Amino acid sequence: MKPLWQTSLKIRAFDVDENNRLRVSTVFNYFQDAASNHAEGLKVGYSNLYQKGYFWVLYWAKFDFIDYPKVMDEIKIQTWGKMQYKLYSMRDFLLMDKNENILCKATTAWLFLDSKSLRPKIMPQLFPDVIFLEDKSAIDDLPTKIQHIPSTEKVFSKEIKYSDIDLNKHANNAKYVELLNDCFDQDFHIAHQIKTLTTSFLSEAKFGDMIQVSKGIQNNIHFIEAKNLNTNKNVFQALVEWGNLN
């Protein structure tokens, strides 16, 4: 398997919002699927790791949105492992139109965990044949802690339901992006689109857990936080910069 993986897709009607923009949560799912497919080819995907007692967890991600594709648009997605940074395996992504104009770029930090101890391992030490493309970078930022802002307000609470749960038996990462979008009303979404998004996935939420979502704003950047009321732990934090919808 080559160190860079690419696929082509056509945007489906249920992948876009009422403004005919590709949903940000769908971009998350596209990228997670691309990462999973590439990892399978590199022999560090679910089917191999499950037997060996390891699994991947997305810890942090940053997205820059340049433009949003529309329904029936043809797109290309590229992904590659970039480097090992401390405990994190860095993986980057590009979403492009059919002419390879960049529409979205992202960098992500993944933890490689032992399924018994739940302690992080250094993936290249266990799988030294995996090749990183250290000279290719979509975004140069590295994972940092998202700082809580002083003033936030509770927006809503949600119980984790069956449709939120993924293969790992907890709420899928993309579901938290949907919660983020639900912090803003319809009129706001009609007038705005996400320009940059930075997220941290801090703990898990399981079926039946109650999640409390709060938001605040500082220097024109929105801070979003989701807290698991059953465990009293933050599960998700995000910083969002919005742009006016063209």
GROMACS elastic network, one bead per residue, 0.5 to 0.9 nm:
[ bonds ]
;  ai    aj funct       b0    kb
    1     4     6  0.83851   500
    1     5     6  0.83678   500
    1    38     6  0.79771   500
    1    41     6  0.54617   500
    1    42     6  0.58176   500
    1    43     6  0.89055   500
    2     5     6  0.67782   500
    2    38     6  0.87637   500
    2    41     6  0.83766   500
    2    42     6  0.80933   500
    2   131     6  0.84321   500
    3    38     6  0.83941   500
    3    42     6  0.81751   500
    3    79     6  0.86386   500
    3    80     6  0.59942   500
    3    81     6  0.70275   500
    3   130     6  0.78220   500
    3   131     6  0.58653   500
    3   132     6  0.66444   500
    3   133     6  0.69061   500
    4    38     6  0.80410   500
    4    78     6  0.69246   500
    4    79     6  0.58889   500
    4    81     6  0.76878   500
    4   132     6  0.89979   500
    4   133     6  0.79702   500
    5    34     6  0.76761   500
    5    35     6  0.84939   500
    5    37     6  0.83953   500
    5    38     6  0.59621   500
    5    77     6  0.81488   500
    5    78     6  0.56156   500
    5    79     6  0.53925   500
    5    80     6  0.63550   500
    6    34     6  0.78967   500
    6    38     6  0.87031   500
    6    76     6  0.69484   500
    6    77     6  0.54921   500
    6    79     6  0.66177   500
    7    34     6  0.77865   500
    7    75     6  0.85211   500
    7    76     6  0.57332   500
    7    77     6  0.54310   500
    7    78     6  0.67995   500
    8    74     6  0.71554   500
    8    75     6  0.56809   500
    8    77     6  0.63543   500
    8    98     6  0.83916   500
    9    12     6  0.89733   500
    9    73     6  0.83746   500
    9    74     6  0.57877   500
    9    75     6  0.53409   500
    9    76     6  0.63258   500
    9    77     6  0.80353   500
   10    71     6  0.77623   500
   10    72     6  0.55292   500
   10    73     6  0.56055   500
   10    75     6  0.61393   500
   10    76     6  0.88111   500
   11    14     6  0.84541   500
   11    15     6  0.64330   500
   11    16     6  0.78099   500
   11    22     6  0.76213   500
   11    69     6  0.76008   500
   11    70     6  0.66656   500
   11    73     6  0.54431   500
   11    74     6  0.64600   500
   11    75     6  0.74576   500
   12    15     6  0.53243   500
   12    16     6  0.73364   500
   12    70     6  0.86078   500
   12    71     6  0.55550   500
   12    72     6  0.60148   500
   12    73     6  0.84352   500
   13    16     6  0.59906   500
   13    17     6  0.86234   500
   13    20     6  0.84787   500
   13    70     6  0.86866   500
   13    71     6  0.55338   500
   13    72     6  0.75173   500
   14    17     6  0.77557   500
   14    71     6  0.85145   500
   15    20     6  0.89053   500
   15    21     6  0.82573   500
   15    22     6  0.58039   500
   15    23     6  0.61134   500
   15    25     6  0.89266   500
   15    26     6  0.61873   500
   15    27     6  0.89135   500
   15    70     6  0.88533   500
   15    71     6  0.75366   500
   16    19     6  0.76130   500
   16    20     6  0.52963   500
   16    23     6  0.51629   500
   16    24     6  0.89161   500
   16    26     6  0.81137   500
   16    69     6  0.86252   500
   16    70     6  0.68764   500
   16    71     6  0.65547   500
   17    20     6  0.52587   500
   17    21     6  0.55241   500
   17    22     6  0.64984   500
   17    23     6  0.59387   500
   18    21     6  0.74149   500
   18   190     6  0.80765   500
   19    22     6  0.88493   500
   19    70     6  0.88991   500
   19   189     6  0.84364   500
   19   190     6  0.66654   500
   20    23     6  0.87526   500
   20    68     6  0.86826   500
   20    69     6  0.80840   500
   20    70     6  0.54095   500
   20    71     6  0.64925   500
   21    24     6  0.87495   500
   21    67     6  0.89326   500
   21    68     6  0.54572   500
   21    69     6  0.59547   500
   21    70     6  0.52197   500
   21    71     6  0.75739   500
   21   193     6  0.88912   500
   22    25     6  0.85796   500
   22    26     6  0.68837   500
   22    27     6  0.73146   500
   22    68     6  0.58357   500
   22    69     6  0.57004   500
   22    70     6  0.60192   500
   22    71     6  0.75477   500
   23    26     6  0.50836   500
   23    27     6  0.65086   500
   23    28     6  0.88623   500
   23    68     6  0.85171   500
   24    28     6  0.64259   500
   24    29     6  0.87771   500
   24   174     6  0.84460   500
   24   177     6  0.72208   500
   24   178     6  0.81961   500
   24   181     6  0.88216   500
   24   194     6  0.81198   500
   25    28     6  0.50204   500
   25    29     6  0.63880   500
   25    30     6  0.86958   500
   25   173     6  0.86249   500
   25   174     6  0.50431   500
   25   175     6  0.71989   500
   25   176     6  0.83495   500
   25   177     6  0.55437   500
   25   178     6  0.61438   500
   25   181     6  0.89907   500
   26    30     6  0.60427   500
   26    31     6  0.85140   500
   26   174     6  0.74380   500
   27    31     6  0.60896   500
   27    32     6  0.84574   500
   27    95     6  0.85477   500
   27   104     6  0.88467   500
   27   174     6  0.86511   500
   28    31     6  0.52404   500
   28    32     6  0.60349   500
   28    33     6  0.84826   500
   28   173     6  0.77840   500
   28   174     6  0.57906   500
   28   177     6  0.82746   500
   29    32     6  0.50600   500
   29    33     6  0.59779   500
   29    34     6  0.84722   500
   29   173     6  0.84584   500
   29   174     6  0.63853   500
   30    33     6  0.51988   500
   30    34     6  0.61825   500
   30    35     6  0.86738   500
   30    77     6  0.81608   500
   31    35     6  0.60913   500
   31    36     6  0.84968   500
   31    77     6  0.77380   500
   31    78     6  0.86931   500
   31    79     6  0.78730   500
   31    93     6  0.70513   500
   31    94     6  0.88196   500
   31    95     6  0.87027   500
   32    35     6  0.50671   500
   32    36     6  0.60984   500
   32    37     6  0.86362   500
   33    36     6  0.50256   500
   33    37     6  0.61605   500
   33    38     6  0.85673   500
   34    37     6  0.51829   500
   34    38     6  0.61222   500
   34    39     6  0.84772   500
   34    77     6  0.75778   500
   34    78     6  0.77771   500
   34    79     6  0.68445   500
   34    93     6  0.88633   500
   35    38     6  0.51844   500
   35    39     6  0.59794   500
   35    40     6  0.85430   500
   35    45     6  0.87836   500
   35    79     6  0.67232   500
   35    80     6  0.79896   500
   35    81     6  0.89599   500
   35    91     6  0.80613   500
   35    93     6  0.88118   500
   36    39     6  0.50954   500
   36    40     6  0.61621   500
   36    41     6  0.87603   500
   36    44     6  0.89107   500
   36    45     6  0.61338   500
   36    46     6  0.75629   500
   37    40     6  0.51529   500
   37    41     6  0.64976   500
   37    42     6  0.88198   500
   37    45     6  0.74723   500
   38    41     6  0.51657   500
   38    42     6  0.63285   500
   38    43     6  0.87643   500
   38    44     6  0.86785   500
   38    45     6  0.77655   500
   38    79     6  0.77747   500
   38    80     6  0.79538   500
   39    43     6  0.61677   500
   39    44     6  0.50234   500
   39    46     6  0.79811   500
   40    43     6  0.50784   500
   40    44     6  0.57486   500
   40    46     6  0.68690   500
   40    47     6  0.72237   500
   40    48     6  0.75422   500
   41    44     6  0.75731   500
   41    45     6  0.74432   500
   42    45     6  0.72371   500
   42   129     6  0.85378   500
   42   130     6  0.65838   500
   42   131     6  0.88737   500
   43    46     6  0.86870   500
   43    47     6  0.82806   500
   43    48     6  0.60680   500
   43    49     6  0.80398   500
   43   127     6  0.86918   500
   43   130     6  0.85502   500
   44    47     6  0.81161   500
   44    48     6  0.60578   500
   44    49     6  0.60590   500
   44    55     6  0.87919   500
   44   123     6  0.89471   500
   44   127     6  0.78382   500
   44   130     6  0.84543   500
   45    48     6  0.56767   500
   45    49     6  0.59793   500
   45    50     6  0.83373   500
   45    55     6  0.80959   500
   45    56     6  0.83542   500
   46    49     6  0.51976   500
   46    50     6  0.56850   500
   46    51     6  0.86359   500
   46    54     6  0.85175   500
   46    55     6  0.69053   500
   46    56     6  0.82412   500
   47    50     6  0.56882   500
   47    51     6  0.70948   500
   48    51     6  0.58248   500
   48    52     6  0.67331   500
   48    54     6  0.87426   500
   49    53     6  0.59397   500
   49    55     6  0.60015   500
   49    56     6  0.87469   500
   50    53     6  0.52915   500
   50    54     6  0.59713   500
   50    55     6  0.67675   500
   50   115     6  0.85142   500
   51    54     6  0.78560   500
   52   115     6  0.89945   500
   53   113     6  0.85411   500
   53   114     6  0.60258   500
   53   115     6  0.52355   500
   53   116     6  0.71279   500
   54   112     6  0.69012   500
   54   113     6  0.55292   500
   54   115     6  0.52041   500
   54   116     6  0.83669   500
   54   118     6  0.88180   500
   54   121     6  0.88784   500
   55   111     6  0.83823   500
   55   112     6  0.59322   500
   55   113     6  0.54341   500
   55   114     6  0.67511   500
   55   115     6  0.65824   500
   56   110     6  0.65069   500
   56   111     6  0.57964   500
   56   113     6  0.62160   500
   57   109     6  0.87576   500
   57   110     6  0.55575   500
   57   111     6  0.51689   500
   57   112     6  0.65615   500
   57   113     6  0.73524   500
   57   201     6  0.87584   500
   58    61     6  0.78458   500
   58   108     6  0.74232   500
   58   109     6  0.62583   500
   58   111     6  0.63860   500
   58   173     6  0.80713   500
   58   200     6  0.83846   500
   58   201     6  0.68120   500
   59    88     6  0.84451   500
   59   108     6  0.77434   500
   59   109     6  0.57161   500
   59   110     6  0.54670   500
   59   111     6  0.65353   500
   59   143     6  0.85664   500
   59   199     6  0.82480   500
   59   200     6  0.56842   500
   59   202     6  0.67531   500
   60   107     6  0.85346   500
   60   108     6  0.56977   500
   60   109     6  0.51153   500
   60   110     6  0.71446   500
   60   143     6  0.62182   500
   60   144     6  0.82144   500
   60   145     6  0.89751   500
   60   198     6  0.75293   500
   60   199     6  0.55626   500
   60   201     6  0.61780   500
   60   202     6  0.86829   500
   61   106     6  0.70680   500
   61   107     6  0.57984   500
   61   109     6  0.62836   500
   61   110     6  0.89298   500
   61   143     6  0.75831   500
   61   197     6  0.80092   500
   61   198     6  0.57051   500
   61   199     6  0.52701   500
   61   200     6  0.66564   500
   61   201     6  0.87344   500
   62   105     6  0.84409   500
   62   106     6  0.55040   500
   62   107     6  0.55103   500
   62   108     6  0.64507   500
   62   139     6  0.80534   500
   62   141     6  0.79390   500
   62   142     6  0.89956   500
   62   143     6  0.85972   500
   62   196     6  0.73950   500
   62   197     6  0.56543   500
   62   199     6  0.64184   500
   63   104     6  0.69915   500
   63   105     6  0.58397   500
   63   107     6  0.68209   500
   63   108     6  0.87009   500
   63   139     6  0.83937   500
   63   195     6  0.82288   500
   63   196     6  0.55896   500
   63   197     6  0.50978   500
   63   198     6  0.63795   500
   63   199     6  0.87451   500
   64   103     6  0.85639   500
   64   104     6  0.56597   500
   64   105     6  0.53926   500
   64   106     6  0.62716   500
   64   139     6  0.83326   500
   64   194     6  0.85636   500
   64   195     6  0.61224   500
   64   197     6  0.67015   500
   64   198     6  0.89013   500
   65    68     6  0.73057   500
   65   102     6  0.89158   500
   65   103     6  0.61810   500
   65   105     6  0.67210   500
   65   106     6  0.87044   500
   65   193     6  0.89984   500
   65   194     6  0.69522   500
   65   195     6  0.51054   500
   65   196     6  0.60921   500
   65   197     6  0.83769   500
   66   102     6  0.72085   500
   66   104     6  0.56696   500
   66   105     6  0.82200   500
   66   195     6  0.70810   500
   66   196     6  0.89920   500
   67   102     6  0.80920   500
   67   104     6  0.69030   500
   67   195     6  0.87017   500
   68   103     6  0.63220   500
   68   104     6  0.78685   500
   68   193     6  0.89831   500
   69    72     6  0.86296   500
   69    73     6  0.61971   500
   69    74     6  0.83030   500
   69    75     6  0.78526   500
   69    96     6  0.89111   500
   69    97     6  0.75474   500
   69   103     6  0.74863   500
   70    73     6  0.55792   500
   70    74     6  0.89126   500
   71    74     6  0.87474   500
   73    97     6  0.75932   500
   73    98     6  0.80783   500
   74    96     6  0.88029   500
   74    97     6  0.62136   500
   74    98     6  0.55441   500
   75    95     6  0.69140   500
   75    96     6  0.55495   500
   75    98     6  0.52611   500
   75    99     6  0.85932   500
   75   100     6  0.81606   500
   76    94     6  0.80064   500
   76    95     6  0.58218   500
   76    96     6  0.50699   500
   76    97     6  0.60731   500
   76    98     6  0.63908   500
   76    99     6  0.89156   500
   76   100     6  0.72351   500
   77    93     6  0.71138   500
   77    94     6  0.56582   500
   77    96     6  0.63308   500
   77    97     6  0.88607   500
   78    92     6  0.82424   500
   78    93     6  0.55379   500
   78    94     6  0.51378   500
   78    95     6  0.66629   500
   78    96     6  0.83098   500
   79    91     6  0.70061   500
   79    92     6  0.56073   500
   79    94     6  0.65741   500
   80    90     6  0.87537   500
   80    91     6  0.56877   500
   80    92     6  0.57045   500
   80    93     6  0.68755   500
   80   132     6  0.72901   500
   80   133     6  0.68548   500
   80   136     6  0.85759   500
   81    84     6  0.85668   500
   81    89     6  0.73362   500
   81    90     6  0.60092   500
   81    92     6  0.65144   500
   81   130     6  0.85558   500
   81   131     6  0.73333   500
   81   133     6  0.62300   500
   81   134     6  0.80884   500
   82    89     6  0.76711   500
   82    90     6  0.53595   500
   82    91     6  0.52995   500
   82    92     6  0.64882   500
   82   107     6  0.89378   500
   82   131     6  0.85896   500
   82   135     6  0.78406   500
   82   136     6  0.69308   500
   82   137     6  0.69597   500
   83    88     6  0.84586   500
   83    89     6  0.61388   500
   83    90     6  0.53467   500
   83    91     6  0.74285   500
   83   131     6  0.87296   500
   83   132     6  0.54431   500
   83   133     6  0.69735   500
   83   134     6  0.56851   500
   84    87     6  0.72044   500
   84    88     6  0.58254   500
   84    90     6  0.60031   500
   84   122     6  0.81017   500
   84   123     6  0.82191   500
   84   124     6  0.76767   500
   84   132     6  0.81845   500
   85    88     6  0.51048   500
   85    89     6  0.62494   500
   85    90     6  0.68265   500
   85   109     6  0.85178   500
   85   142     6  0.81733   500
   85   143     6  0.89867   500
   86    89     6  0.81343   500
   86   122     6  0.82650   500
   87   110     6  0.83523   500
   87   111     6  0.66064   500
   87   112     6  0.80288   500
   87   120     6  0.69598   500
   87   121     6  0.71288   500
   87   122     6  0.61129   500
   87   123     6  0.86017   500
   88   109     6  0.54303   500
   88   110     6  0.52921   500
   88   111     6  0.53385   500
   88   112     6  0.76280   500
   88   120     6  0.88906   500
   88   122     6  0.78096   500
   88   123     6  0.86964   500
   88   143     6  0.85413   500
   89   108     6  0.82062   500
   89   109     6  0.56799   500
   89   110     6  0.51351   500
   89   111     6  0.65237   500
   89   112     6  0.76704   500
   89   122     6  0.81533   500
   89   123     6  0.73692   500
   89   124     6  0.87187   500
   90   107     6  0.70204   500
   90   108     6  0.56162   500
   90   110     6  0.63666   500
   90   142     6  0.84580   500
   91   106     6  0.84920   500
   91   107     6  0.59145   500
   91   108     6  0.52438   500
   91   109     6  0.64839   500
   91   110     6  0.76618   500
   91   132     6  0.89196   500
   92   105     6  0.76508   500
   92   106     6  0.56211   500
   92   108     6  0.60786   500
   92   109     6  0.88639   500
   92   136     6  0.87183   500
   92   137     6  0.67389   500
   92   138     6  0.58853   500
   92   139     6  0.74997   500
   93   104     6  0.81699   500
   93   105     6  0.56485   500
   93   106     6  0.50834   500
   93   107     6  0.63450   500
   93   108     6  0.83139   500
   93   137     6  0.87169   500
   93   138     6  0.65058   500
   93   139     6  0.89221   500
   94   102     6  0.67331   500
   94   103     6  0.76868   500
   94   104     6  0.59419   500
   94   106     6  0.65684   500
   94   138     6  0.68340   500
   95   100     6  0.83759   500
   95   101     6  0.84794   500
   95   102     6  0.59937   500
   95   103     6  0.55893   500
   95   104     6  0.50261   500
   95   105     6  0.62468   500
   95   106     6  0.86925   500
   96    99     6  0.74449   500
   96   101     6  0.52144   500
   96   103     6  0.51868   500
   96   104     6  0.69718   500
   96   105     6  0.87259   500
   97   100     6  0.51148   500
   97   101     6  0.54448   500
   97   102     6  0.67001   500
   97   103     6  0.68152   500
   98   101     6  0.74922   500
   99   102     6  0.89408   500
  100   103     6  0.87332   500
  102   105     6  0.71912   500
  105   138     6  0.57773   500
  105   139     6  0.70106   500
  106   138     6  0.61455   500
  106   139     6  0.62203   500
  107   137     6  0.80971   500
  107   138     6  0.64932   500
  107   139     6  0.57229   500
  107   140     6  0.77134   500
  107   141     6  0.74838   500
  107   142     6  0.81633   500
  108   142     6  0.84283   500
  108   143     6  0.79499   500
  109   142     6  0.79902   500
  109   143     6  0.66446   500
  111   120     6  0.62032   500
  111   121     6  0.76788   500
  111   122     6  0.84683   500
  111   123     6  0.86327   500
  112   119     6  0.83536   500
  112   120     6  0.54233   500
  112   121     6  0.55208   500
  112   122     6  0.68332   500
  112   123     6  0.62019   500
  113   116     6  0.86987   500
  113   117     6  0.80798   500
  113   118     6  0.55047   500
  113   119     6  0.54804   500
  113   121     6  0.57840   500
  113   122     6  0.87879   500
  113   123     6  0.89392   500
  114   117     6  0.56272   500
  114   119     6  0.55235   500
  114   120     6  0.62986   500
  114   121     6  0.68149   500
  115   118     6  0.52366   500
  115   119     6  0.79030   500
  116   119     6  0.81230   500
  117   120     6  0.86336   500
  120   123     6  0.88612   500
  121   124     6  0.89934   500
  121   125     6  0.82727   500
  121   126     6  0.82618   500
  122   125     6  0.56457   500
  122   126     6  0.70271   500
  123   126     6  0.53685   500
  123   127     6  0.60068   500
  123   128     6  0.78754   500
  123   130     6  0.88693   500
  124   129     6  0.76440   500
  124   130     6  0.68213   500
  124   131     6  0.88491   500
  125   128     6  0.57126   500
  127   130     6  0.61300   500
  128   131     6  0.79275   500
  132   135     6  0.87862   500
  133   136     6  0.56145   500
  133   137     6  0.81712   500
  134   137     6  0.73183   500
  137   140     6  0.61997   500
  139   142     6  0.86401   500
  141   144     6  0.87471   500
  143   200     6  0.87534   500
  144   200     6  0.88791   500
  145   200     6  0.77611   500
  146   198     6  0.83782   500
  146   199     6  0.79640   500
  146   200     6  0.72299   500
  146   237     6  0.70187   500
  146   238     6  0.73050   500
  146   239     6  0.76611   500
  147   223     6  0.89305   500
  148   151     6  0.87413   500
  148   152     6  0.89879   500
  148   223     6  0.75840   500
  148   225     6  0.85960   500
  148   237     6  0.85657   500
  149   152     6  0.71471   500
  149   216     6  0.71756   500
  149   217     6  0.78126   500
  149   218     6  0.72716   500
  149   223     6  0.71761   500
  150   216     6  0.84103   500
  151   215     6  0.85021   500
  151   216     6  0.60986   500
  151   217     6  0.78927   500
  151   218     6  0.87796   500
  152   214     6  0.62022   500
  152   215     6  0.51795   500
  152   217     6  0.76464   500
  152   223     6  0.80755   500
  152   224     6  0.85581   500
  152   225     6  0.89872   500
  153   213     6  0.86648   500
  153   214     6  0.53208   500
  153   215     6  0.55314   500
  153   216     6  0.63357   500
  154   157     6  0.82862   500
  154   212     6  0.72648   500
  154   213     6  0.60505   500
  154   215     6  0.66195   500
  155   183     6  0.63706   500
  155   212     6  0.77971   500
  155   213     6  0.57232   500
  155   214     6  0.51897   500
  155   215     6  0.68285   500
  156   182     6  0.89841   500
  156   183     6  0.78302   500
  156   211     6  0.85098   500
  156   212     6  0.61281   500
  156   213     6  0.55580   500
  156   214     6  0.72787   500
  157   210     6  0.68256   500
  157   211     6  0.54412   500
  157   213     6  0.59336   500
  157   214     6  0.89220   500
  157   226     6  0.89528   500
  158   161     6  0.88052   500
  158   179     6  0.88190   500
  158   209     6  0.84047   500
  158   210     6  0.56909   500
  158   211     6  0.51601   500
  158   212     6  0.65492   500
  158   213     6  0.80354   500
  159   207     6  0.79365   500
  159   208     6  0.58410   500
  159   209     6  0.56590   500
  159   211     6  0.60494   500
  159   212     6  0.88407   500
  160   163     6  0.82191   500
  160   164     6  0.62286   500
  160   165     6  0.78492   500
  160   170     6  0.88311   500
  160   171     6  0.71408   500
  160   205     6  0.72616   500
  160   206     6  0.66157   500
  160   207     6  0.51913   500
  160   208     6  0.51431   500
  160   209     6  0.54354   500
  160   210     6  0.62875   500
  160   211     6  0.72614   500
  161   164     6  0.54852   500
  161   165     6  0.71312   500
  161   171     6  0.85675   500
  161   206     6  0.84996   500
  161   207     6  0.56839   500
  161   208     6  0.62889   500
  161   209     6  0.84019   500
  162   165     6  0.55703   500
  162   166     6  0.88208   500
  162   171     6  0.88896   500
  162   207     6  0.64358   500
  162   208     6  0.84892   500
  163   166     6  0.81045   500
  163   171     6  0.86473   500
  164   170     6  0.75801   500
  164   171     6  0.50611   500
  164   172     6  0.63021   500
  164   175     6  0.64774   500
  164   206     6  0.88100   500
  164   207     6  0.79653   500
  165   168     6  0.76520   500
  165   169     6  0.55507   500
  165   172     6  0.59784   500
  165   175     6  0.89310   500
  165   205     6  0.88906   500
  165   206     6  0.72841   500
  165   207     6  0.69481   500
  166   169     6  0.53895   500
  166   170     6  0.58904   500
  166   171     6  0.61552   500
  166   172     6  0.54855   500
  167   170     6  0.76427   500
  167   172     6  0.85068   500
  168   171     6  0.82919   500
  168   172     6  0.82968   500
  169   172     6  0.86091   500
  169   205     6  0.89799   500
  169   206     6  0.67300   500
  169   207     6  0.78523   500
  170   204     6  0.62728   500
  170   205     6  0.55650   500
  170   207     6  0.68183   500
  171   174     6  0.83913   500
  171   175     6  0.66447   500
  171   176     6  0.80292   500
  171   204     6  0.69624   500
  171   205     6  0.56129   500
  171   206     6  0.60954   500
  171   207     6  0.76377   500
  172   175     6  0.54735   500
  172   176     6  0.74239   500
  172   205     6  0.88932   500
  173   176     6  0.55955   500
  173   177     6  0.71034   500
  173   201     6  0.75797   500
  173   236     6  0.88613   500
  174   177     6  0.51374   500
  174   178     6  0.65546   500
  174   179     6  0.88712   500
  175   178     6  0.50180   500
  175   179     6  0.63883   500
  175   180     6  0.87104   500
  176   180     6  0.61971   500
  176   181     6  0.87210   500
  176   201     6  0.89603   500
  176   226     6  0.79042   500
  176   235     6  0.88840   500
  176   236     6  0.70114   500
  177   181     6  0.63466   500
  177   182     6  0.86465   500
  177   199     6  0.89109   500
  177   238     6  0.89142   500
  178   181     6  0.51338   500
  178   182     6  0.62233   500
  178   183     6  0.89270   500
  179   182     6  0.50058   500
  179   183     6  0.66328   500
  179   213     6  0.75684   500
  179   226     6  0.83402   500
  180   183     6  0.54793   500
  180   184     6  0.78393   500
  180   213     6  0.81402   500
  180   215     6  0.88024   500
  180   224     6  0.65986   500
  180   225     6  0.83301   500
  180   226     6  0.86930   500
  180   238     6  0.81144   500
  181   184     6  0.59134   500
  181   185     6  0.84029   500
  181   189     6  0.82999   500
  182   185     6  0.69569   500
  182   186     6  0.88985   500
  183   213     6  0.78568   500
  183   214     6  0.79674   500
  183   215     6  0.73843   500
  183   224     6  0.83067   500
  184   187     6  0.83078   500
  184   188     6  0.62216   500
  184   189     6  0.69655   500
  185   188     6  0.54420   500
  185   189     6  0.65559   500
  185   190     6  0.88891   500
  186   189     6  0.51977   500
  186   190     6  0.61990   500
  186   191     6  0.87990   500
  187   190     6  0.51033   500
  187   191     6  0.64509   500
  187   192     6  0.86963   500
  188   191     6  0.53117   500
  188   192     6  0.59994   500
  188   193     6  0.88045   500
  189   192     6  0.50735   500
  189   193     6  0.65464   500
  189   245     6  0.85120   500
  190   193     6  0.80231   500
  190   245     6  0.73105   500
  191   243     6  0.86504   500
  191   244     6  0.59699   500
  191   245     6  0.52016   500
  191   246     6  0.82858   500
  192   242     6  0.62310   500
  192   243     6  0.55634   500
  192   246     6  0.84211   500
  193   241     6  0.87782   500
  193   242     6  0.56154   500
  193   243     6  0.53873   500
  193   244     6  0.62570   500
  193   245     6  0.56845   500
  193   246     6  0.89759   500
  194   197     6  0.69999   500
  194   240     6  0.68612   500
  194   241     6  0.61357   500
  194   243     6  0.60283   500
  194   244     6  0.86637   500
  195   240     6  0.75610   500
  195   241     6  0.54989   500
  195   242     6  0.50821   500
  195   243     6  0.54641   500
  195   244     6  0.89121   500
  196   239     6  0.80572   500
  196   240     6  0.58920   500
  196   241     6  0.51404   500
  196   242     6  0.70428   500
  196   243     6  0.87511   500
  197   238     6  0.69556   500
  197   239     6  0.58159   500
  197   241     6  0.65437   500
  197   242     6  0.87908   500
  198   237     6  0.83402   500
  198   238     6  0.54248   500
  198   239     6  0.51676   500
  198   240     6  0.66490   500
  199   236     6  0.72153   500
  199   237     6  0.57077   500
  199   239     6  0.65937   500
  199   240     6  0.87153   500
  200   235     6  0.82648   500
  200   236     6  0.57278   500
  200   237     6  0.52635   500
  200   238     6  0.63485   500
  201   204     6  0.79698   500
  201   234     6  0.85761   500
  201   235     6  0.58701   500
  201   237     6  0.67992   500
  201   238     6  0.88934   500
  202   233     6  0.82186   500
  202   234     6  0.63120   500
  202   236     6  0.56997   500
  202   237     6  0.77687   500
  203   228     6  0.86651   500
  203   233     6  0.70540   500
  203   234     6  0.66219   500
  203   236     6  0.73477   500
  204   228     6  0.81945   500
  204   233     6  0.88031   500
  204   234     6  0.87322   500
  204   235     6  0.58254   500
  204   236     6  0.87204   500
  205   208     6  0.84319   500
  205   209     6  0.60994   500
  205   210     6  0.82270   500
  205   211     6  0.79023   500
  205   228     6  0.65929   500
  205   230     6  0.88214   500
  205   231     6  0.87439   500
  205   235     6  0.69962   500
  206   209     6  0.56544   500
  206   210     6  0.89850   500
  207   210     6  0.88650   500
  209   228     6  0.67014   500
  209   229     6  0.71904   500
  209   230     6  0.58922   500
  209   231     6  0.84425   500
  210   227     6  0.83260   500
  210   228     6  0.59346   500
  210   229     6  0.55608   500
  210   230     6  0.63527   500
  211   226     6  0.62187   500
  211   227     6  0.54490   500
  211   229     6  0.59166   500
  211   230     6  0.81425   500
  211   235     6  0.85872   500
  212   225     6  0.81504   500
  212   226     6  0.55176   500
  212   227     6  0.51513   500
  212   228     6  0.65312   500
  212   229     6  0.67635   500
  213   224     6  0.72542   500
  213   225     6  0.57124   500
  213   227     6  0.64731   500
  214   223     6  0.82512   500
  214   224     6  0.58406   500
  214   225     6  0.52872   500
  214   226     6  0.64509   500
  214   227     6  0.83458   500
  215   222     6  0.69131   500
  215   223     6  0.54537   500
  215   225     6  0.63148   500
  215   226     6  0.89131   500
  216   221     6  0.84430   500
  216   222     6  0.57028   500
  216   223     6  0.51243   500
  216   224     6  0.67159   500
  216   225     6  0.89260   500
  217   220     6  0.61787   500
  217   221     6  0.55264   500
  217   223     6  0.58225   500
  217   224     6  0.87835   500
  218   221     6  0.53792   500
  218   222     6  0.65382   500
  218   223     6  0.76994   500
  219   222     6  0.83670   500
  220   240     6  0.88787   500
  220   241     6  0.70685   500
  220   242     6  0.83159   500
  221   239     6  0.63909   500
  221   240     6  0.56444   500
  221   241     6  0.51247   500
  221   242     6  0.77037   500
  222   238     6  0.79681   500
  222   239     6  0.55956   500
  222   240     6  0.50390   500
  222   241     6  0.65405   500
  222   242     6  0.83331   500
  223   237     6  0.73288   500
  223   238     6  0.57396   500
  223   240     6  0.65686   500
  224   236     6  0.79750   500
  224   237     6  0.55648   500
  224   238     6  0.50575   500
  224   239     6  0.64800   500
  224   240     6  0.79195   500
  225   234     6  0.72198   500
  225   235     6  0.78333   500
  225   236     6  0.56807   500
  225   238     6  0.65264   500
  226   233     6  0.88715   500
  226   234     6  0.59310   500
  226   235     6  0.57477   500
  226   236     6  0.50907   500
  226   237     6  0.64771   500
  227   230     6  0.88523   500
  227   231     6  0.85115   500
  227   232     6  0.67040   500
  227   233     6  0.57437   500
  227   235     6  0.55402   500
  227   236     6  0.70956   500
  227   237     6  0.89447   500
  228   231     6  0.56029   500
  228   232     6  0.54594   500
  228   233     6  0.54064   500
  228   234     6  0.59914   500
  228   235     6  0.63003   500
  229   233     6  0.71706   500
  229   234     6  0.86983   500
  230   233     6  0.80859   500
  231   234     6  0.86097   500
  234   237     6  0.75884   500
  243   246     6  0.88234   500
